[in-house]
Amino acid sequence: MSDTAPQLPPELPVLPLRRTVALPLTLQPLAVNRPVSAETVNRALGSDRLICLILQRTDADDPTPDDLHRVGTVGLTRQMAKACGGMNIIIEGLARVRADLITRTGTSMRAQITPLPESFERTIEVDAHVRRIQELIEKALSLATGLSGELRSVVMNIDDPLRLVYVLASLLDIKPADKQAILEENDLLKKLQAIV
C-alpha cells in the first residue's frame, strides 16, 4: 500500500503552466518568464519554496483563475537560476491537489488546496501492468539508438508503480491534455494503461 500525502499548507501561490503538466514524484525543469510566474516563484523562494503548479486551459499570457484546471501538483522549488528574460527552476513534484478556490491579486494567484492522496494496493494486475511497461521500455531501448542505458536503469529500478507512471509520463512525448488526464485519474490501473 502506498500513500503519497506530505503535510501541506491550506493555501499556496499558483504557478500557471502553459503546455506543461508538473507531476508528483518527479523532478521537472521549468522556464519562468511571465510576470505572474516570476512573482509566484519569488514569493515561494521567500517562504517555504512550495508552489501549486496548474495547467492552463488556454495559452493566455495573462491567465485568470477561470483559465486554470482544478487539479494540479504541489512542487518544491529545488533550484533557481537567473536566465535571460526570466529564470529557470527545477521543481520536485510532491503531491497531487485540488484547487478549491483560486484568487488573483495583481499579478499573483493563490489557491486554497485540498490534498488528493493516491493510495493503491499491489495486486497481480498492477504488477502485470508494471512488467508490461518494463518490457515495452526494453523493446523501445533496443530499437532506438539515441536512448541511453541510464534511462533503462532508472526506469527498471523504480519499484513504486505510481512513481513509474509519473516518471514515464514526464519523459514520454504525451500531449499536455493527456498528462493532465493521467494526473486527474484516481485509478492506478487506468494510469498504467494510459502509459502503455
BELDA-V227882 format. One record per residue. N is the residue number from 0. SS is DSSP state (H for helix, E for strand, L for the rest). PHI is phi as a letter, one per 30 degrees, with the letter a starting at -180 (none if undefined). BURIAL is 1 if it has 16 or more other C-alpha atoms within 10 Angstrom, else 0. Layout:
BEGIN
N|SS|PHI|BURIAL / N|SS|PHI|BURIAL
END
This chain:
BEGIN
0|L|none|0 / 1|E|c|0 / 2|E|b|0 / 3|L|c|1 / 4|L|b|0 / 5|L|d|0 / 6|L|d|0 / 7|L|b|0 / 8|L|d|0 / 9|L|d|0 / 10|E|b|1 / 11|E|b|1 / 12|E|d|1 / 13|E|c|1 / 14|E|c|1 / 15|E|d|1 / 16|E|c|1 / 17|L|c|1 / 18|L|h|0 / 19|L|b|1 / 20|L|c|1 / 21|L|d|1 / 22|L|c|1 / 23|L|d|1 / 24|L|i|1 / 25|L|b|1 / 26|E|c|1 / 27|E|b|1 / 28|E|d|0 / 29|E|b|0 / 30|E|c|1 / 31|E|c|1 / 32|L|b|0 / 33|L|d|1 / 34|H|e|0 / 35|H|d|1 / 36|H|d|1 / 37|H|d|1 / 38|H|d|1 / 39|H|d|1 / 40|H|d|1 / 41|H|d|0 / 42|H|d|1 / 43|H|d|1 / 44|H|d|1 / 45|L|d|0 / 46|L|b|0 / 47|L|c|0 / 48|L|i|1 / 49|E|c|1 / 50|E|b|1 / 51|E|c|1 / 52|E|c|1 / 53|E|b|1 / 54|E|d|1 / 55|E|d|1 / 56|L|d|1 / 57|L|b|0 / 58|L|c|0 / 59|L|e|0 / 60|L|d|0 / 61|L|b|0 / 62|L|d|1 / 63|L|c|1 / 64|H|e|1 / 65|H|d|0 / 66|H|d|1 / 67|E|c|1 / 68|L|d|1 / 69|L|c|1 / 70|E|c|1 / 71|E|b|1 / 72|E|b|1 / 73|E|d|1 / 74|E|b|1 / 75|E|c|1 / 76|E|d|1 / 77|E|d|0 / 78|E|b|0 / 79|E|b|1 / 80|E|b|0 / 81|E|d|0 / 82|E|b|0 / 83|L|d|0 / 84|L|i|0 / 85|E|l|0 / 86|E|a|1 / 87|E|c|1 / 88|E|b|1 / 89|E|c|1 / 90|E|c|1 / 91|E|c|1 / 92|E|d|1 / 93|E|c|1 / 94|E|a|1 / 95|E|d|1 / 96|E|b|1 / 97|E|c|1 / 98|E|d|1 / 99|E|d|0 / 100|E|b|0 / 101|E|c|1 / 102|E|b|0 / 103|E|b|0 / 104|E|b|0 / 105|L|i|0 / 106|L|c|0 / 107|E|b|1 / 108|E|c|1 / 109|E|b|1 / 110|E|b|1 / 111|E|d|1 / 112|E|c|1 / 113|E|b|1 / 114|E|d|1 / 115|L|c|1 / 116|L|d|0 / 117|L|c|1 / 118|E|c|0 / 119|E|a|0 / 120|L|c|0 / 121|L|d|0 / 122|L|c|0 / 123|H|e|0 / 124|H|d|0 / 125|H|d|1 / 126|H|d|0 / 127|H|d|0 / 128|H|d|1 / 129|H|d|1 / 130|H|d|0 / 131|H|d|0 / 132|H|d|1 / 133|H|d|1 / 134|H|d|0 / 135|H|d|0 / 136|H|d|1 / 137|H|e|0 / 138|H|d|0 / 139|H|d|0 / 140|H|d|1 / 141|H|d|0 / 142|H|d|0 / 143|L|c|0 / 144|L|d|0 / 145|L|d|0 / 146|L|d|0 / 147|L|d|0 / 148|H|d|0 / 149|H|d|0 / 150|H|e|0 / 151|H|e|0 / 152|H|d|0 / 153|H|d|0 / 154|H|d|1 / 155|H|d|1 / 156|L|c|0 / 157|L|d|0 / 158|L|c|0 / 159|L|d|0 / 160|H|e|1 / 161|H|d|1 / 162|H|d|1 / 163|H|e|1 / 164|H|e|1 / 165|H|d|1 / 166|H|d|1 / 167|H|d|1 / 168|H|d|1 / 169|H|d|1 / 170|H|d|0 / 171|L|d|0 / 172|L|d|0 / 173|L|c|0 / 174|L|d|0 / 175|H|e|1 / 176|H|d|0 / 177|H|d|0 / 178|H|d|1 / 179|H|d|1 / 180|H|d|0 / 181|H|d|1 / 182|H|d|1 / 183|H|d|1 / 184|L|d|0 / 185|L|c|0 / 186|L|d|0 / 187|H|e|1 / 188|H|d|1 / 189|H|d|0 / 190|H|d|1 / 191|H|d|1 / 192|H|d|0 / 193|H|d|0 / 194|H|d|1 / 195|L|e|0
END
